[in-house]
């Protein structure tokens, strides 16, 4: 789609407010007309009142002038009200549409965009377009209209003087066209630089503990200064280009005005024009000059908004790679609840040739606990991510409850799964709100039942505010083990048929972990547990050992000690480590 189509897509969110926008524009037009009539009245006061010393004409048209000024002021106030409402509502809808669209991305689509870029689109880019919309309804459309109508009215006053004012207009229009085109490209690059600044800031803050531990403050500062320098350089380049407008416009317009004044003065001296006409022409010429000067500001904002619109439309126009949450649900009864089967499954991440998983085939029975082990990069987390369809398998089929997961709606499939990611993620809010995040309508008894199974209830009870205790950003006021257990409670409150734990007990001591596994037996959920600890795997019904994306072995702890050299090496290394300790 061309750039015009991209901008049109963004401004389609203005449709619900089009009538309010029309009202705002009408009020702006009324305000403008009231102001543009004033030079004609001033000319009449001069020619028919002051020159001939007629006080009645002066008082009458003076009163009309005052009434028009008050009328223009009231129209301006109402225009501001409606313009603000339209701009704020439009920005609200657009920001929600962008957020909703991002939420619908598949993981593969999401990873195409840096997080910082998505944040910039939802904040800075939306704000740029919101500002330009408000300014358009308030003053931006007013400026070109004022120029156009002033030129028309000048012809009514004096055709010959009007012709001199028009001399520079074609030159300015051509110049402004090329400036806008260039400015749009430059401000697009500026917004991309803003993305990089946000990314650098985000990365630095996420690893703040590491930065301080390694004393890399200076290094991080230098790195940030470099991306900030790039932003400054590109912004200055864009602004310098746009600022060329002012001196060029001033020179051309002032030249035209001087010619009009020179000719007008001659006409007055020769009694071929009245003094009031010259005053009116000068008045209109000053309005034209002033509004053309505003074009620098207008086109600067327009170029930025155009670049921002194209970036947001890039998100809004995506149709492929979206998750269909509802999908095609089925009324089919399933007897194999909690069963999982992988049949010749292979997977490669988008735009990568190397397969992360290759020819994976295994089954997990209802209520069975399967431990998944392997070296870093063996594909353990990737394998788990295929079950709730965060990614689609490149080859083969995955079955849950005896049905291909492709035949489930995502909403239905994920409703039977409790997922605990490798990194414990908590939200700003209370402990109760974090646990209820897994089931919004959960009762207090359900919350405590889940936390008791997750072995976190007694710790919560020791907090002064108990379940109302506020969790800091990313759970900074909780220990690693507490965060992991709260994440597990959040999954358990869903009462899932399948519980996926991606190395989610790494921060727990042996005693707490054993209590957790004993409590989880009551849930009768099928469990897939990624772990690096042989002691954890030993308590599973079976162990799946991955090696470079392939199944190296599968069986019980005792079976693998006899049949798998790789598993034996892992077990021996951990025993030696325990012995040394």
Residue, then its C-alpha position, 0 to 999 in steps of 0.5 A: x500500500x502507498x503512503x497515502x493509504x497508510x495515513x488514511x488507515x490511521x485517520x479512519x479512527x476519526x470516523x466516529x467523531x466526524x460530525x464533531x470535527x465538522x462542527x469544530x471546522x465550522x466554528x473555525x470557519x465562522x471565526x475566520x470569516x468574522x476576522x477577515x471582514x474586519x479589514x473591509x470595515x476598517x477601510x469603510x471607517x477610514x474612507x466614509x468616516x474619518x476622511x469625510x469626518x462623519x462620526x455616525x459612520x465611525x460609531x456605527x461601523x466601530x460597534x459592528x467591528x467590536x461585535x465581530x471581534x466578540x463573536x470571533x472570540x466565542x467561536x474560537x472558544x467553542x472550536x477549542x472545546x470540540x477540537x480537544x474532544x475530537x483529538x483526545x477521543x481519536x488518540x484514545x481509540x487509536x492507542x487502544x486499536x494498536x494495543x489490541x492489534x499487538x496483543x493479537x500478534x503471534x509470537x513470531x510476528x511479535x518478535x519482528x518488532x523491537x519492544x522499544x519500537x512498539x512502545x514508541x508507536x503507542x506513545x510518541x507516534x500517537x501523540x504526534x498525530x493527536x497534536x496535528x489533528x487538534x492543531x488542524x481543527x484549531x489553526x492548521x486549516x485556518x492558515x491556508x484558508x486565511x491566505x486563500x480568502x485574504x487573496x480573494x478579498x484583496x481582489x475585491x478591494x483592488x485588482x491591480x494591487x492584488x496581482x502584485x501580491x500573487x507574484x510569489x505564490x507559485x514559487x512558494x507552493x512548489x518550494x513547500x511541496x518539496x520541503x514537506x516531502x523531504x521532511x516526512x522522510x527525515x522525521x521518519x528516521x527521527x522516530x526510528x532513532x527514538x525507538x533506539x533510544x528507548x531500546x537502549x534505556x530499556x535494556x540498561x534498566x533491565x540489567x541495572x543490578x548487573x551494571x552496578x555489580x560489574x561497575x559498567x556505569x561509564x560504559x552504559x553511559x557512553x553507549x546511551x550517549x551514542x544513540x542519543x547523539x544519533x537522535x540529536x543529529x538526525x533531529x537537527x538535520x530534519x529541523x534545519x531542513x524545515x527551517x529553510x521555509x522561514x527565510x525563503x517565505x519571508x523574502x518572497x512575501x516581503x518582496x511581494x508586499x513591497x511591490x504592492x505598497x509601491x504600486x498602491x502608493x502611486x495609485x493613491x497619489x494619482x487618485x486612482x485608489x482610496x487610502x482605505x483600499x491601501x490600508x485594507x490591502x496592507x492589512x490582508x497582506x500582513x495576514x497572508x505573510x503571518x499565516x505563511x510564516x505559520x506554515x513552517x510550524x504547520x508543515x513541521x508538525x505535518x511531516x512528523x505526523x505523516x511519518x508517525x502515521x506510516x509507522x502506526x499503519x505498519x502495525x494496524x495493516x498486519x493481517x498475517x501472523x495473528x492469533x485467532x483466539x476464538x477459532x473453531x471450537x468443537x462440542x466433541x467430548x474428549x475422554x483422554x483429558x490431559x493427554x499430550x502426544x507429539x508425532x514427528x514434530x520439527x520446528x525452526x524459528x521464522x526466517x531461520x534455517x536451522x531446526x531447533x527441534x527435529x523429529x520429536x515423538x513421544x506421549x504423556x498420559x493423563x495425570x503423568x509427570x514428565x521431566x524434560x532435561x537437556x543442555x542449554x539450547x537443547x530446545x526444552x523451552x521451545x518444545x513447551x511453547x509449541x503446546x499452547x501454540x505460541x509457535x506453530x510446528x514446522x512439521x508433524x502434529x501435536x495432540x492434546x486430549x486426543x485432538x490436534x491442537x490446530x483443531x482447537x480454538x486458542x481460547x479453548x486450548x489455553x483454558x486447559x493449560x496452566x503455564x509457568x514461564x522460565x522467568x517468574x513474571x509478576x505485575x505491579x499490584x497486590x499479591x491477591x491481584x497477581x494470583x487472581x490474574x490466572x482466574x479473574x473471578x476466583x474466590x478468596x478460598x480458591x486463592x488460598x487453596x492455590x497458594x497453599x499448594x504452591x507453598x507460598x501461603x504461610x509466607x504471605x500470611x507473615x507479611x503485615x498486609x498479607x494478601x493485600x501486600x503490594x508487589x513492586x515492579x517485577x516483584x522486586x520486594x520478593x525473593x526469587x523463590x517467592x516469585x516462582x511460587x506465586x507464579x505457580x499459584x497463578x497457574x494452579x488457580x486455573x485448575x488446569x488439566x495440563x500444567x507446564x513448568x519451565x524450570x520454575x522451581x530453580x530457586x526453591x530449596x529441596x525441602x520446599x520443592x518436595x512439599x510442592x510436588x507432594x501437593x501437586x499430586x492432588x491436582x491430578x494434572x498432567x505435568x511437563x517440567x523442565x528442570x536442570x536438577x536430577x533430584x527433581x527429575x527423579x521424582x517424575x514418572x518419566x524423563x525426556x532427555x533432549x540433545x541438540x533438538x533431538x530426543x536422546x532418551x526417554x524413560x525413568x531415572x533408573x532406566x536412563x542410568x542404565x541406557x543413556x550415557x548422557x544422562x549418566x554423565x549429568x547424574x554423576x556430575x551433580x552427585x560429585x557437586x553435592x559431594x564436594x559441597 
